[in-house]
Amino acid sequence: MEDGIVTEDVAIVSVDTWKDVVFSDDYKLQSLKELEVFIKNNKHLMGIKPEAQVKKEGYSIQEMDVALLEKVEELTLYTIEQEKKINLLTSKLEELMKIISKK
């Protein structure tokens, strides 16, 4: 076994840093284009420490959990928006196919 702690569960007592703001009405979700530019320029996700910093300073499991939850919630919102666009495009395509088939 590697060095480390083996446990069945961990409870984080301090929840002051917990943030669950992504689903609030005033949350500003970056566009996918803005996200792409950030990733190309910085080589990591916004809100997630870059590898070099983690190697130098380490990271907090609690902070990482909060950051990862935020990213999962953002991905959920992106997926919902993409589904809406797909449904709209499918509907428009079906309308066009009906028009074309009548000719």
PyMOL commands that place a pseudoatom at each C-alpha (Angstrom):
pseudoatom trace, name=CA, resn=MET, resi=1, chain=A, elem=C, hetatm=0, pos=[0.000, 0.000, 0.000]
pseudoatom trace, name=CA, resn=GLU, resi=2, chain=A, elem=C, hetatm=0, pos=[1.124, 3.559, -0.764]
pseudoatom trace, name=CA, resn=ASP, resi=3, chain=A, elem=C, hetatm=0, pos=[1.644, 6.135, 1.974]
pseudoatom trace, name=CA, resn=GLY, resi=4, chain=A, elem=C, hetatm=0, pos=[-1.575, 7.879, 2.901]
pseudoatom trace, name=CA, resn=ILE, resi=5, chain=A, elem=C, hetatm=0, pos=[-4.765, 7.678, 4.904]
pseudoatom trace, name=CA, resn=VAL, resi=6, chain=A, elem=C, hetatm=0, pos=[-7.277, 4.879, 4.490]
pseudoatom trace, name=CA, resn=THR, resi=7, chain=A, elem=C, hetatm=0, pos=[-10.805, 5.647, 5.628]
pseudoatom trace, name=CA, resn=GLU, resi=8, chain=A, elem=C, hetatm=0, pos=[-14.378, 4.847, 4.737]
pseudoatom trace, name=CA, resn=ASP, resi=9, chain=A, elem=C, hetatm=0, pos=[-15.587, 8.444, 4.998]
pseudoatom trace, name=CA, resn=VAL, resi=10, chain=A, elem=C, hetatm=0, pos=[-14.426, 11.983, 5.642]
pseudoatom trace, name=CA, resn=ALA, resi=11, chain=A, elem=C, hetatm=0, pos=[-16.611, 14.735, 7.082]
pseudoatom trace, name=CA, resn=ILE, resi=12, chain=A, elem=C, hetatm=0, pos=[-15.654, 18.342, 6.487]
pseudoatom trace, name=CA, resn=VAL, resi=13, chain=A, elem=C, hetatm=0, pos=[-16.655, 20.308, 9.559]
pseudoatom trace, name=CA, resn=SER, resi=14, chain=A, elem=C, hetatm=0, pos=[-16.193, 23.842, 8.220]
pseudoatom trace, name=CA, resn=VAL, resi=15, chain=A, elem=C, hetatm=0, pos=[-18.674, 24.489, 5.446]
pseudoatom trace, name=CA, resn=ASP, resi=16, chain=A, elem=C, hetatm=0, pos=[-18.155, 28.255, 5.341]
pseudoatom trace, name=CA, resn=THR, resi=17, chain=A, elem=C, hetatm=0, pos=[-16.433, 28.011, 1.972]
pseudoatom trace, name=CA, resn=TRP, resi=18, chain=A, elem=C, hetatm=0, pos=[-19.264, 26.008, 0.388]
pseudoatom trace, name=CA, resn=LYS, resi=19, chain=A, elem=C, hetatm=0, pos=[-20.817, 27.843, -2.510]
pseudoatom trace, name=CA, resn=ASP, resi=20, chain=A, elem=C, hetatm=0, pos=[-23.781, 26.696, -4.489]
pseudoatom trace, name=CA, resn=VAL, resi=21, chain=A, elem=C, hetatm=0, pos=[-24.381, 29.743, -6.613]
pseudoatom trace, name=CA, resn=VAL, resi=22, chain=A, elem=C, hetatm=0, pos=[-24.369, 28.328, -10.126]
pseudoatom trace, name=CA, resn=PHE, resi=23, chain=A, elem=C, hetatm=0, pos=[-28.129, 27.728, -10.183]
pseudoatom trace, name=CA, resn=SER, resi=24, chain=A, elem=C, hetatm=0, pos=[-29.006, 31.171, -8.823]
pseudoatom trace, name=CA, resn=ASP, resi=25, chain=A, elem=C, hetatm=0, pos=[-30.690, 33.578, -11.248]
pseudoatom trace, name=CA, resn=ASP, resi=26, chain=A, elem=C, hetatm=0, pos=[-27.860, 36.112, -11.175]
pseudoatom trace, name=CA, resn=TYR, resi=27, chain=A, elem=C, hetatm=0, pos=[-25.021, 33.629, -11.903]
pseudoatom trace, name=CA, resn=LYS, resi=28, chain=A, elem=C, hetatm=0, pos=[-23.046, 34.657, -15.006]
pseudoatom trace, name=CA, resn=LEU, resi=29, chain=A, elem=C, hetatm=0, pos=[-22.184, 31.507, -16.924]
pseudoatom trace, name=CA, resn=GLN, resi=30, chain=A, elem=C, hetatm=0, pos=[-19.325, 32.095, -19.348]
pseudoatom trace, name=CA, resn=SER, resi=31, chain=A, elem=C, hetatm=0, pos=[-20.056, 31.432, -22.977]
pseudoatom trace, name=CA, resn=LEU, resi=32, chain=A, elem=C, hetatm=0, pos=[-18.352, 28.342, -24.339]
pseudoatom trace, name=CA, resn=LYS, resi=33, chain=A, elem=C, hetatm=0, pos=[-16.277, 30.642, -26.558]
pseudoatom trace, name=CA, resn=GLU, resi=34, chain=A, elem=C, hetatm=0, pos=[-15.047, 32.606, -23.504]
pseudoatom trace, name=CA, resn=LEU, resi=35, chain=A, elem=C, hetatm=0, pos=[-14.278, 29.328, -21.766]
pseudoatom trace, name=CA, resn=GLU, resi=36, chain=A, elem=C, hetatm=0, pos=[-12.362, 28.073, -24.799]
pseudoatom trace, name=CA, resn=VAL, resi=37, chain=A, elem=C, hetatm=0, pos=[-10.254, 31.253, -24.901]
pseudoatom trace, name=CA, resn=PHE, resi=38, chain=A, elem=C, hetatm=0, pos=[-9.489, 31.005, -21.172]
pseudoatom trace, name=CA, resn=ILE, resi=39, chain=A, elem=C, hetatm=0, pos=[-8.444, 27.358, -21.504]
pseudoatom trace, name=CA, resn=LYS, resi=40, chain=A, elem=C, hetatm=0, pos=[-6.247, 28.074, -24.547]
pseudoatom trace, name=CA, resn=ASN, resi=41, chain=A, elem=C, hetatm=0, pos=[-4.551, 30.965, -22.741]
pseudoatom trace, name=CA, resn=ASN, resi=42, chain=A, elem=C, hetatm=0, pos=[-4.205, 29.376, -19.291]
pseudoatom trace, name=CA, resn=LYS, resi=43, chain=A, elem=C, hetatm=0, pos=[-4.191, 25.601, -19.919]
pseudoatom trace, name=CA, resn=HIS, resi=44, chain=A, elem=C, hetatm=0, pos=[-6.640, 24.936, -17.051]
pseudoatom trace, name=CA, resn=LEU, resi=45, chain=A, elem=C, hetatm=0, pos=[-10.236, 25.613, -16.062]
pseudoatom trace, name=CA, resn=MET, resi=46, chain=A, elem=C, hetatm=0, pos=[-11.086, 28.887, -14.378]
pseudoatom trace, name=CA, resn=GLY, resi=47, chain=A, elem=C, hetatm=0, pos=[-11.444, 28.293, -10.650]
pseudoatom trace, name=CA, resn=ILE, resi=48, chain=A, elem=C, hetatm=0, pos=[-9.212, 25.216, -10.716]
pseudoatom trace, name=CA, resn=LYS, resi=49, chain=A, elem=C, hetatm=0, pos=[-5.583, 25.675, -9.714]
pseudoatom trace, name=CA, resn=PRO, resi=50, chain=A, elem=C, hetatm=0, pos=[-3.075, 24.988, -12.481]
pseudoatom trace, name=CA, resn=GLU, resi=51, chain=A, elem=C, hetatm=0, pos=[-0.865, 21.917, -12.175]
pseudoatom trace, name=CA, resn=ALA, resi=52, chain=A, elem=C, hetatm=0, pos=[2.297, 23.894, -11.386]
pseudoatom trace, name=CA, resn=GLN, resi=53, chain=A, elem=C, hetatm=0, pos=[0.612, 25.619, -8.457]
pseudoatom trace, name=CA, resn=VAL, resi=54, chain=A, elem=C, hetatm=0, pos=[-0.759, 22.334, -7.084]
pseudoatom trace, name=CA, resn=LYS, resi=55, chain=A, elem=C, hetatm=0, pos=[2.666, 20.702, -7.354]
pseudoatom trace, name=CA, resn=LYS, resi=56, chain=A, elem=C, hetatm=0, pos=[4.204, 23.629, -5.473]
pseudoatom trace, name=CA, resn=GLU, resi=57, chain=A, elem=C, hetatm=0, pos=[1.522, 24.325, -2.841]
pseudoatom trace, name=CA, resn=GLY, resi=58, chain=A, elem=C, hetatm=0, pos=[-0.701, 21.250, -2.756]
pseudoatom trace, name=CA, resn=TYR, resi=59, chain=A, elem=C, hetatm=0, pos=[-4.452, 21.639, -2.555]
pseudoatom trace, name=CA, resn=SER, resi=60, chain=A, elem=C, hetatm=0, pos=[-7.329, 21.460, -0.122]
pseudoatom trace, name=CA, resn=ILE, resi=61, chain=A, elem=C, hetatm=0, pos=[-9.736, 18.566, -0.646]
pseudoatom trace, name=CA, resn=GLN, resi=62, chain=A, elem=C, hetatm=0, pos=[-12.576, 20.772, 0.566]
pseudoatom trace, name=CA, resn=GLU, resi=63, chain=A, elem=C, hetatm=0, pos=[-11.695, 23.573, -1.863]
pseudoatom trace, name=CA, resn=MET, resi=64, chain=A, elem=C, hetatm=0, pos=[-11.319, 21.086, -4.702]
pseudoatom trace, name=CA, resn=ASP, resi=65, chain=A, elem=C, hetatm=0, pos=[-14.706, 19.517, -3.940]
pseudoatom trace, name=CA, resn=VAL, resi=66, chain=A, elem=C, hetatm=0, pos=[-16.334, 22.957, -4.030]
pseudoatom trace, name=CA, resn=ALA, resi=67, chain=A, elem=C, hetatm=0, pos=[-14.598, 23.856, -7.296]
pseudoatom trace, name=CA, resn=LEU, resi=68, chain=A, elem=C, hetatm=0, pos=[-15.467, 20.526, -8.928]
pseudoatom trace, name=CA, resn=LEU, resi=69, chain=A, elem=C, hetatm=0, pos=[-19.126, 20.805, -7.886]
pseudoatom trace, name=CA, resn=GLU, resi=70, chain=A, elem=C, hetatm=0, pos=[-19.208, 24.260, -9.454]
pseudoatom trace, name=CA, resn=LYS, resi=71, chain=A, elem=C, hetatm=0, pos=[-17.804, 22.828, -12.703]
pseudoatom trace, name=CA, resn=VAL, resi=72, chain=A, elem=C, hetatm=0, pos=[-20.329, 19.958, -12.707]
pseudoatom trace, name=CA, resn=GLU, resi=73, chain=A, elem=C, hetatm=0, pos=[-23.162, 22.446, -12.210]
pseudoatom trace, name=CA, resn=GLU, resi=74, chain=A, elem=C, hetatm=0, pos=[-21.810, 24.633, -15.027]
pseudoatom trace, name=CA, resn=LEU, resi=75, chain=A, elem=C, hetatm=0, pos=[-21.593, 21.595, -17.296]
pseudoatom trace, name=CA, resn=THR, resi=76, chain=A, elem=C, hetatm=0, pos=[-25.212, 20.805, -16.440]
pseudoatom trace, name=CA, resn=LEU, resi=77, chain=A, elem=C, hetatm=0, pos=[-26.272, 24.310, -17.509]
pseudoatom trace, name=CA, resn=TYR, resi=78, chain=A, elem=C, hetatm=0, pos=[-24.270, 24.041, -20.750]
pseudoatom trace, name=CA, resn=THR, resi=79, chain=A, elem=C, hetatm=0, pos=[-25.914, 20.688, -21.467]
pseudoatom trace, name=CA, resn=ILE, resi=80, chain=A, elem=C, hetatm=0, pos=[-29.407, 22.085, -20.852]
pseudoatom trace, name=CA, resn=GLU, resi=81, chain=A, elem=C, hetatm=0, pos=[-28.698, 25.010, -23.213]
pseudoatom trace, name=CA, resn=GLN, resi=82, chain=A, elem=C, hetatm=0, pos=[-27.320, 22.677, -25.879]
pseudoatom trace, name=CA, resn=GLU, resi=83, chain=A, elem=C, hetatm=0, pos=[-30.401, 20.448, -25.578]
pseudoatom trace, name=CA, resn=LYS, resi=84, chain=A, elem=C, hetatm=0, pos=[-32.638, 23.488, -26.130]
pseudoatom trace, name=CA, resn=LYS, resi=85, chain=A, elem=C, hetatm=0, pos=[-30.646, 24.436, -29.233]
pseudoatom trace, name=CA, resn=ILE, resi=86, chain=A, elem=C, hetatm=0, pos=[-30.743, 20.868, -30.562]
pseudoatom trace, name=CA, resn=ASN, resi=87, chain=A, elem=C, hetatm=0, pos=[-34.510, 20.712, -30.053]
pseudoatom trace, name=CA, resn=LEU, resi=88, chain=A, elem=C, hetatm=0, pos=[-34.995, 24.061, -31.802]
pseudoatom trace, name=CA, resn=LEU, resi=89, chain=A, elem=C, hetatm=0, pos=[-32.799, 23.035, -34.726]
pseudoatom trace, name=CA, resn=THR, resi=90, chain=A, elem=C, hetatm=0, pos=[-34.559, 19.665, -34.986]
pseudoatom trace, name=CA, resn=SER, resi=91, chain=A, elem=C, hetatm=0, pos=[-37.929, 21.405, -35.070]
pseudoatom trace, name=CA, resn=LYS, resi=92, chain=A, elem=C, hetatm=0, pos=[-36.764, 23.808, -37.787]
pseudoatom trace, name=CA, resn=LEU, resi=93, chain=A, elem=C, hetatm=0, pos=[-35.307, 20.946, -39.801]
pseudoatom trace, name=CA, resn=GLU, resi=94, chain=A, elem=C, hetatm=0, pos=[-38.583, 19.032, -39.568]
pseudoatom trace, name=CA, resn=GLU, resi=95, chain=A, elem=C, hetatm=0, pos=[-40.454, 22.121, -40.801]
pseudoatom trace, name=CA, resn=LEU, resi=96, chain=A, elem=C, hetatm=0, pos=[-38.052, 22.482, -43.712]
pseudoatom trace, name=CA, resn=MET, resi=97, chain=A, elem=C, hetatm=0, pos=[-38.368, 18.794, -44.579]
pseudoatom trace, name=CA, resn=LYS, resi=98, chain=A, elem=C, hetatm=0, pos=[-42.170, 19.161, -44.684]
pseudoatom trace, name=CA, resn=ILE, resi=99, chain=A, elem=C, hetatm=0, pos=[-41.888, 22.146, -47.010]
pseudoatom trace, name=CA, resn=ILE, resi=100, chain=A, elem=C, hetatm=0, pos=[-39.423, 20.340, -49.269]
pseudoatom trace, name=CA, resn=SER, resi=101, chain=A, elem=C, hetatm=0, pos=[-41.489, 17.155, -49.395]
pseudoatom trace, name=CA, resn=LYS, resi=102, chain=A, elem=C, hetatm=0, pos=[-44.580, 19.138, -50.537]
pseudoatom trace, name=CA, resn=LYS, resi=103, chain=A, elem=C, hetatm=0, pos=[-42.746, 20.429, -53.617]
for i in range(1, 103): cmd.bond("trace and resi %d" % i, "trace and resi %d" % (i + 1))
show_as sticks, trace
zoom trace
